[in-house]
């Protein structure tokens, strides 16, 4: 009989967001009269229309595919040159950061890339992950066989968990032991926290000393309002020798349903093979993509390129302003009712301490049943997330105003 991957059997319950979906469906089925009044502030999905610049570019690209002289079939697995150049210029070189066009790898999402990146790393790496954390980092390491079993609290043997809490500003301390792969996400999902330049310098210094690699998820960098906060790990000297950066068009460009992102793998980034020889990761990731991925469709890549035009930049700025104004309202509403609030200043997520005597899933159920609002329980992001809940600012202005009213009425 065919054998399955037993690592999947280690996974605890369902992935966080499907479990939220299950509970919401149960509520809607049991309360059909309230289903239409339900406001979803759980999963970080955008609500505002796709920028016109992207839509126009996509339409023009579709028309190109309708003519023999401009038709395209398979594109380069690493991404079209026009988009890789636009990214390298617009996100990096225009900001004084050295990144070459061919160090950009276009993909269909940062979620995919942060999981797929494990394909080029071997077994036996010590994995360091923040707690709370975006669940994909943990679950994909479980699937890859990099962990043991989970304990009663859901923590997996073999992972070095780095607690993030209010006292350390939700930025973890440097490990006292050696680790090999370090997952950092800033601005942070779920807490909305940011890491200072000094903090990132310490992480880069540690990684270079230990021969570790930082997997830096910068999917929310466009929402940073504080100009002193780094938007890229490559703003830190030496980071090209120890870091891979992941970015996405999902939130800043509204591409959650369109699907386009990219990963930066510098050519000088090295890891050891089984013989202890240092080898570049750049050609390995390129080979992985060439073998397992056919990149993103031509119309979608043209739409992403259009976000770097003057019109596209203005529309992206407008989207970010909209969502950050929502975040400001949510922060204010939670503060007014006496809750401790974090995030929401440089990220579209507001991280809130639960009222006394209510745990995070209890808070989820209370908000669902009494306020008709879907939030995300902090416990779903890890043991250190217990006692908190996340509210997403990705919503319409009117919905956020209603959520603020319901929060005050419920709590």
N, C-alpha and C positions, 0 to 999 in steps of 0.2 A: 504493500500500500504506500502511496505517496506520503512523504513526511512534511509536516508544516513547520513553520518557524516558531519554535516554542517561546521565543522572546515576546511575541505578541500576547501570550497568555499571562505574562507578568503585568500587563497594563491594568491599572486600577479603574474599575467601573467604565463609564463612558468618557470620551473627551469632554472637557468642560462645557463647551458651547452646545454640543448635541444634548447634554443633560439639561441645560437651560431650556433648549427647545422642547424637550420632552415635557418638562414641568409647565411650560407656557401652553403647550397644546392641551395638556390635561385640564388646565384652568379654562381655556377657551371652549373646550368641548363641554365642560361642566357648567360654564357660565356664558352661553352664547349671546345673551343680552348685553354683556360687557366687553365682548371680543373687539368690537369696533372702537371702544374707548381706550384700549390698551396702548400705552406708549412704550416703545422699546428703546431703552438706553443701556442695553447690555452689550451685545456684540458691537465692535467698533466699525460698523458699516456706515458709509456716507449716505446722505439723503439728497444733496443738492445736484442739479443737472450738470452733466458733463460740460466742460468749457467749450464755448463756441469755436475757438481756434482748433481744438482737438477734433470736434465734430466735422468741421469743414475739411480739415486735412484727411480725415478718415474717408469722407465721401469722395474727395478727389482721388484718393488712392484706390478706392473701389472702382471708380470709373476707369482708372488706368488699367485695371485688370480686365476690363471689358474690351480691350483693343489688342490686336496681335503685336503691334510695335511696342507696347508698354506692358504687356502681360509678364507676370513673374510667377514662377513655381516655387520650388524650395528656396529658402533664403539661407544665408550663412548661419550655422548653428550658434555662433557666438553673438549674433546680432548684426544688423546692417551697419555699414560704415558710417552712414549719415547720422544715425542715432548715437552710436558710440562716440563720435566726434562731438555731437551736441552736448552729451552728458559730460565728457571730459572737460570741455570748455566751460559750460554753464555752471556745473556744480563744483568744479575743482580749479582748473587753471585760471579762470576769471577771478577766483578768490585766493590766488597765490599758492595753490596746492598742486604739487607735482603728481599727475596721473596721466599715463599714456592712453591713447584711444584703445589699443589692443589689450589693455588691462581691465577694460570694461566688458562684462559678460551679461548680455540682455537675457531676461527670463520672464516667466509668467507670474512671478510673485516671490516676495521675500520669505513667506512661509515655506514655500517649496525649497528655496535655496538654503535656508538655515537648517533644513532637514537633510537635503541632498548633499550638502558639503561633507557630511560624514563619510561619503563614498570614497573620498581620497585620503582618509586617515585610517590607520591600522588599528588593530585591537591592542588593548593594554594601556591606552592613554588615560590619565587621571583627569576626569571631567569636573570643572568647577562651574557651578550654576548659582545665580542669585536666588534668594527666596524672600518674597514671592517672585514668580517668574512666569513669562509667557509659556504655557504648557507644552508647546511644540518642541522646545529645546529638550525637555526631559523625556517626553514620549518617544522622540526619534532616537535618542540614545538607548532607551529601553529596547526599541525595535531592532537596533543595530547590534545588540548584545553587549553593550558597554556597561551594564549594570547587573547587580544581583536582584534578589526579590525585594519587594517593598515591605516595610514594617507596618504596624497598625496605623500609624499616622500618615502613611502614604509616601514616606521617604525611602528612596532606593539605595540599597547597599552599593557601594562603589562610586557614588557621586559625592563630591565635596560641596555641601550646601553652604552658601554664604548669606547669612541673615541680613536683611535690609529692614530697618525700622526707623521710627521718627528720630531716635537718638543719633543715628549716623547719617541722617538725611536721605535714607534709602539708597545709599551708595555703600557697597560692602567694604570691609577691611581687607587689606592685602593678606593672602593666606600665609600662615606660618610654615606650612609644608609646601613641597613642590607639587604643582599641578601642570598639566600639559595643554589642555584646551579650556579657554575661559570665555564664557558667554557673558557679554555685557550689552545692555540695551539702554541707550540714552538719546533723547528723552525716553523715560522708562515706561514700558507697558508691564504692569498695570498702574504703578504709583504716580506717574506723571512727573517724577523727579528728574533733575538734570545733574550731570557730573561736571564739576569745575575743571578748568585747565590743569590746575595743580593735582587734582585727584587722578585725572587721566595720565598725567606725566608719571605718577607713581606706578600706575598699572603698566604703562609701556616699559618703564625701567625694570619692573619685576619680570615681565615677559621676556625681555631681552636677556636678563641675567639667567633666567631659568631655561631658556630655549623653548618657552611656551608660545602659544598662538592665541591671540584674542579674536574671537568671533564677534564683531561689533555690529549690532543691529541699530542702524540709524534711520529706521523707517519714518520716524516722526520729526526728523531734524528741521523740516520746513516750518514747524510750529514754534520754534524757539524765538522768543521776543527779546530776551536779554542778550545784547550783542557781545557780552563777555563770555558767554557759554559757547564752547566749541561745537560746530555743526558736524565736523568730521573727525574721526580718530587720526586722520593723516595731517591734521593741524599740529599734531604733537611730533616733535623731532624723534626719529627712530621708529615711528609706527609702521613705516613701510616694510621694515624687517620683521615685524611680529604681528601684523593684524590683517584680517580680511574684513571688508566693510560691505554691509547689505543695505540697499535702499530700495524704495518702492514709489511708484506713482499712484498707488491706491488711495491714499488719504489726501495728499496735497493736490492731486489732479482729478480726484473722484473716479479713479480707475478700478474700484473694487470688483466691478463686474466686467470690465474691459480686459484686465489682467496684463500688467507690464511692470517690470522691476529690473534691477540689475545688481550684480555683485562685482566688487573690485578685488582683484587678486594681483598684488604687485609682483614683478618678476624676481625681485631679490628675496622674497619670502621663501624660507627653507624649512624642511623637516627631515628627519633621519629615516633612512630605509632600514631593513632588518640587519644590515651589515654595519650600521653606524655611519653610513655615508650621507652627507647633506645633499638634498635634491630640491630643486625648485618645484613649488606647488602649481605655478602658473600653467605649465604644459599639461599637468595631470588634470586640472579642472577643465581645461580646454578639451582634452580627450574625453573626459566624462560627458561633457555637454554634447560633443560630436557623436558619441555613441548612444546616449540615452535621451537626447532632446533635439527637437527640430526648430527651436527658437520660437519666437512670437510672430504672428501673422504680419504681413507687410502693412495693411491698413492700420493696425494697432501701433506699430512702430512709427509710422508717419504721424499718428495722433500724438504719441509721446514726444516726438521731435518738436511738434507745434507748440508744446508747453514752454519751450525755450525761446519762442518768438516774443516780441514786445507785447503783442496782444495776449499771448498765452501767459506770460509772466504776470500781467495785470489781473487776468482772470483767476489765476492761482492765488495771488495775493488777496483777492476779494473772498475766495472760498475760505482761506485761512482766517481772515478777519471775522467772517461769519461764525465759524466754529469756535474761535477763541472768545468771542463775545458771549456765546452760549456757555462756555466754560466759566467765564467770570460770573455769570448769573447763577450757575449751579453752586459755585463756591460760596457766593454771598448767601444764598438760601440756606445752605447747610450751616454756615457760621451763625446765621440769625437764630437758628433753633438750638444753638449750643453744642453742635457737633465739632469735633476736631477735623480739620480739612487740610489736605495736602494736594500738590499737583495743580493742574488747571491753569498755570501761569505761563508755562513754556511747552505745554503739551495738551492735547484735547481730552485728557482723562482727569477726572477728579476722584481722589482716593480719600475715603471718609471713614473715620472710626465709628463703629456701631455704637448705638446707645448702650448704656450699662445693662447687663443681664440678657442681651440678645446676641447670639452668635451670627456668623455671616450668612449661613443658609437660612437661619431664622429670619434675618433681615430681608433676604431675598423673598421668602414666602410672605412676610408682612407687607412689603412693598407691592408684590404681585396681587395679593388678595384684598388689601385695604386701599392702596393708592392706585392700583391698576397701572403700575409702572414696573418695567423690567430693568433690573440692575444686575451687576455681576458680583457674586459672593467672593470675598477675598480668599476664602479657603480653597477655592478652585485654582488658585495660583500658587499654592504651596502652604506648608504649615505656618509660616510666618505671616501669611495673609489672613489667618483667622482673626476675627475681631474687626475686619474692615470690609468695605464694599466699594466697588468702582462704578462711577456713573460716566457714561460716554457723552461727550458734547456733540457727537455727530447726530444732528437732528435739525428740524426746522425751528425757527425762532418761536413760533406760536406753540409748538410742542414743548419746548424748553420752558417757556413761561408757565404752561400748565403744570409741568413736572414740578417746578418751584412751588407753585400753589399747593399741589398735592403733598409734597414733602412737608410743608409747614402744617398742613391740616392733619397729616398722619402722625407726625412726631412732635 
